[in-house]
Amino acid sequence: MTALNPPLRPAVIRPNLRFLLSHPAHCIALGFGSGLSPVAPGTAGTAFAWVTYIFLADALGTVRMGLLIAAATLVGWWAATETAKRMRVLDPGAIVWDEVVAFWLVLWLVMPTGFLGQLAAFILFRAFDTVKPGPVGWADDLFHGFGWRGGFGILFDDFVAAFCTLIVIAAWRSW
């Protein structure tokens, strides 16, 4: 027997404060609320990363900050997987933890640098993450789905954008 009508699909969940607070994974994946920005949530998440990095790196030091980035990547993988599954969207724009950990990595590797160096890193990272040229676009298309593979894919293209940012900064510094 075949169904006369296609099965009803559940509505896509739009994140709000209630959704953010309903599960720890949502709070992390949505960058503690920065992903709820109605305008450019990825940029808001990256700005959140910049501000929190300054305080965290000062309090933790270089080695512990590196360990935090590694742990935040693994926790973010879980959080992105769970949140995307519950939102029923493969790579929701409201998930910004990928921007947070990738930009923390950029700052961790380019520090010490002044405000203009950090601003240049911010602009470069946002450009690579938004435009998705070459390798970033390839990485964005590589892993999809609502399981662990999709959660990894949410993070992966931002790490490639971070890598591209670091290459440009290294070339700029060597010039």
NORFENVEN-V471750 format. One record per run of one state. SS is the DSSP state (H for helix, E for strand, L for the rest). FROM is the first residue (numbers start at 1). TO is the last residue. If there is no record, write none. Layout:
SS;FROM;TO / SS;FROM;TO
This chain:
L;1;16 / H;17;21 / L;22;23 / H;24;29 / L;30;30 / H;31;36 / L;37;40 / H;41;60 / L;61;61 / H;62;87 / L;88;96 / H;97;110 / L;111;114 / H;115;131 / L;132;133 / H;134;142 / L;143;147 / H;148;174 / L;175;175
